[in-house]
Amino acid sequence: MQVHYADDLELVPSQYRDEQLKDSTLVIYTPAIPDKHSELNYFRAKKFNLYKRAQVLGLITRTYKGIAVAGSHGKSTLSAM
């Protein structure tokens, strides 16, 4: 998994710019990413598989057991750690 936090197409690793890999690449984004984000729009335009984080968590919990934690702050940060 490749993660970065700046909106900069140069930070997207070159292998993920290969349109031949679009069927085997899953791009996950959060609702915090604005619609005008250049990287998000790049992957949309190239027809990569894009899913919101919540959708991917739903897909994972169809196959595996999940533990849910309620609250308004810190869940994403802690689960990423």
N, C-alpha and C positions, 0 to 999 in steps of 0.2 A: 504494500500500500504506500502510495506517495502522498504526502500531506505538505501543504504550504499555506501561508496566510495572506500573501500579497496578490493583488489582481495584476498579474504580469504573465503574458503568454510565454515569455522566455523561461519562466520557472517550470513550465510543463515539460517533463522529460520527453525527449525526442521519440521514444517508442510509443508514447501515447498520442503522438501527432500522426501516426501511421494509420490511415483510414482502413487498411486491411485488418487491423486489430480491433475495429470498433465492435464487432460481434462478441469478442471475448473480453472486453473492457467494461467495467461498471463504474460509472462516475456518480459519486454520492455527494449531495450538497445539502445544506441546511436552509431553512426558511430565512436565515439571517443574510443569505446571499441575495443582493438586489438583482432585479431583472435585467439591468443594464450592465452587469458584470461581464467583462470581455471574455474571460475564460469559459464561463457558463454558456455564453452565446456562441463561442467557437464550437464547443461540444454539441450544442443543439443543432447548429448549422451543418455539422458533419454527421449528424444522425447517430451519435453514440448513445448507449443505454444510460439514461439519466434517471436517478431516483432520489427522492428526498430521504433523509436519514430515517425518518419514522417509517417509511415504506420498507426500507431494508430491514429494520428491526422486526417488522411484521413478517417479512419473508423468512427471516432466521428463526423466529419463534413458531413458525408452522412445522418446522422439523425438529427443533431442539426446545428444551424447557427454558423458560426465562424467569428472571426475578425482577419484579417491578418495584421501583422506589419512587415514592411520591414526594413532592416538594417543589418549590419554585426557583431554587438556586443551587447550582453546583453539580447536578446530576450528570450532565454531559462532560464536564471537566473531569469528574472522578471516574466515570466509565471509560473515558479515553486514556486515563492513566493506567 
